[in-house]
Amino acid sequence: MSALNDTPVDTLSFEAARDELVKVVSELEQGAPTLEQSLALWERGEALAARCDEWLLGAKRRLEAARAAASDSPAEDAS
C-alpha cells in the first residue's frame, strides 16, 4: 500500500499534510518496491514538508501581527 495520494498538496491543511508526511516517511523507511516508487514518495514528502512550513510560517506571522497590534493598543496608553 502506498502513502501517495492524489490530493493536491497546496489544498491540504497543516494537519492533513503532517499526517500524510508521517505515512510517507514510514513507507520510505520500510523501503518501496521500486526506485520509481521511492522517488515518487520522496517528491511527495518534500512537497508535504514545504506545505507544513508554509502553514507554520503563516501562523508565526499571524502571531507576530497579533502581538504587535496588542502592544500598540490604546489600553496600554491609559494611565
Secondary structure, DSSP 8 states (H G I E B T S, - for coil): ------S-GGG--HHHHHHHHHHHHHHHHH--SSHHHHHHHHHHHHHHHHHHHHHHHHHHHHHHHHHHHHHT-GGGT--
